[in-house]
Amino acid sequence: MSYFINIFSPETYQAFSRSGRDTAGFRLRHKKTAADRIKRGDLLVCYLTGLSRWCGLLEITEGPFIDHKPIFVSEYDPFVVRFRVRPLTWLDIEKAIPIHSEHVWTNLSFTCGLDRGSSAWTGKVRGSLVRLEDADGDFLFKALTAQSANGRMFPLDDDDAKKFASRPAANAWNMRWRPGD
């Protein structure tokens, strides 16, 4: 079993939360660069950009396959490289674990030892399907599983709430992609 990062924006987090949570989707460029490396039983560790929080664990059950049916945006869904998944953990936004929390920050190989104001770690969470070191994946698996069972709340501050607020259906993802991308 291997661990891979699955990046969510506030919009795609909300769309996935409203969906059956049985399908993960990625851009077509991921098919050639990473999707074919992923196999049944691998885990997607879900990271929410903008809020910098870990929000879920999804187990791969099938895929990859191409499907153009809109799931994550209402029209011209760019996330057509898909996997069937089984959610092991999916956290409400206020239970999602901030990467800057002491326990997480000091235990991930790409953040420990860095000043919390540093941006040196952000390259690791810029794109989906980046493979995590086994130790990082194991740590996040345990942290997210424990958080799901009896975790603490991490309330959104005003800035976070604005970032997370619903946006119109024609969102930024939709605007940057057209069929053939």
Secondary structure, DSSP 8 states (H G I E B T S, - for coil): --EEEEEE-HHHHHHHHHS-S-EEEE-THHHHHTGGG--TT-EEEEEETTTTEEEEEEEEEEEEEE--S-SSSSSS-S--EEEEEEEEEE--TTTSEETTSHHHHTTSTTTTTS-TT--TTGGGGSSTT-EE-HHHHHHHHHHHHHHHHH-------HHHHHHHS---SS-HHHHT--TT-
